[in-house]
Amino acid sequence: MSLTVSDLERLQTKLKDDSLDYQLELVDGNIIVMGPSDYTSDEIGTRLCTFLNIWIMPRKLGRVTGAAAGFRLPNENKDLRAPDVSFVSAERLKYSPRAFAEVVPDLMVEIKSKTDRIKPIQEKIQFFLSLGTQVGILIDPDLETLTIYRTTGEPTVLNNNDILTIPELFPGWELPVSELWPPEF
């Protein structure tokens, strides 16, 4: 049986009514249930959203969202997916919809949780790229690396001593990779 976004929305309402908070995605007509991410992974996502927003908001370049924002994708199955961090340009999303966004993000980021396997994350990034995402990033907190995927060329791996730039989306923006990792106090 193939499920729809409406089925997923009904399940989300039921889970919230029961005080359960799970992340749900719809992939090939199947609902994928994901528990909360580990603390480090979520902190990295929050830090990246903050650094991006500090650059993007004053320039009115677009919208940055975290893991809870769903995207209805234009593939055959009308999948509903939620990257850990996303950016959509202002040209492509003039206002925030009070529903799932029906657009493919220009940037999508996945952050490996402690229990994640790399291959499904890479497949998710490649799927978004095939639909029109310009840049996909895989952040691996265990190795302290970022792997940048584009539709052209081989993936680029950045380490702690490197600077993250995404010139096709954010000309002039730079972020030292080391700034993404949670600080020790």
N, C-alpha and C positions, 0 to 999 in steps of 0.2 A: 504494500500500500504506500503510495506516494503522498507525503504530507505537504501542506502549503504554509505560507507565512501566516495566514489566519489561524491555522492549527497551532503554530508556534506561539502566537500572541495569546490564544486561549490558555495554553499551558503556562506561559509566563504569568498571566493573571492568577491562575490557580496556585502556582508556587508562591507568589507574593502574598496571596490570601493566607497561605499556610506558613508565612514568615520564613520561607526558604529563598535564598538569594543565589541563584545559579546563573551563569552565563550560558545562553543558548544560541546555537547557530543552526541554520537549515542548509544542509549540503546534500545535493542529489535526492531531495525528497525525504531525507532522514534528519531527525533532530539530534544534534550533538550536544550533550550536556557537559559543561565544564565547571568544575568547582572553582573556588577563589584561587588566585595565584599566590605564590609565596610572597612574603613581605618584601624581600630584596627586589624581585622582578617588578612588583608594582611600584616600588619607590623609584626604580630606574625609569619606568614609563612616565611617572609623574614628573620627574626631573626633566626628561626630554620634552614633555608637553610644555613645561614652564620655560625652558630655554627657547623653544620654538616660538611660543606665544610672545615672549619679550621682543623678539625680532619681527614677527608677523603682524601683531596687532597695531602698532603705531604706523605701519606701512599699508595697512588694510589689504594685505595680500590674500587673505582667505581665512579658513577655519581649521583649528586643530582640535581633535577630540581624542579621548582615551578609549579604553577597552569596552566601555558600555555602549558606544554608538554603533548601531547596526547599519549596514549598507545592503540594499536590495540590488543585486547584481544583474546585468543584462545577459546572462548566459541562458542556455536552453532551459535549465531547471529553476531559474529565478531564485538562485541561492540567496540566503541572508547570512552575511559574514560580518565579523567584528574584529578588525585588527587591534593590536594593543595600543597603537598610536596611529592616527591618520591625519592627513592634511588634504583639504580640497580648496582649490584656488577660488578667489572671489568671483572671477569670471564665470566659473562653472556652477557655483552655489551662492547665489546672491542673497539668500536668506536661509535661516535654519528651519527646516521643516519640523513640524510637531509629529513626526512619524519617522520611519526609517528613511534614510537618504537614498534616493534612487539615482545614484551616481557612483562611478568608480573613483576612489580617492587617487589623487595625484601621487601621494606618498603613503605607503603603508609600512608599519614597523611591527615586527613580532619579537617578543622578548622570551627567551627560553626560560621556562620555569624549571625548578629542580627536577621534576618528574617527566618533563617533555623529552621526546625524541627529536633529533634534528631533522630527519627526512620528512616527516609530515609538515614541519614548519617551512622547510624549503619548498615543498609542493604547494603550500598555501601561497607563498610569495610568488612562485612561478604562475599560479593560477591568476592572481591579481594582475601580474604583468601581462599575461595573455589577453586580459580584458581591457587594458589601456592604462594601468598604473605606470607612471614614469619611473619611479624609484621604489624599490623594496629593500628593507634593511632587516637583518637578523642580528639581534643582540644576544650574545652568549655571556652571561655574568660569570659562569664557571671558568671560562677561558679569558675573560675580560677582552673580548673581541667584538667587532662589528663587521658584518659582511654585507657589502652593498651590491645589490642586484639591479641591473638595468636591462632593457630589452636588447641593447647592443653590447657586445663585449662580454668578457669573463667577469665573474664576481671579483670585487676588490675587498681584501681583508685589512681592517685597521686595528692597530693595537694601542696600548696606553700612551705611547709617545706620538701618536698621529693626531691629525686635526680632521674632524668630519666637516665636509663641505658638500653642498647640494646645489651647485651653481645653476642648474637648469630650472630650479624652483625658487631658490633663495640666493640670488647673486649677492656676494659680499658677506654672507653669514658664515661664521666659523665656530666650531665647538671642539675644544680639546676632548678627546675620547675619555681621558681620565676624569673629566667633570661629571660623567654619567654615573659613576659608581658611588654608592652611598658612603658618606664620610664616616669616619670613626671619631667619636667625641671623648 
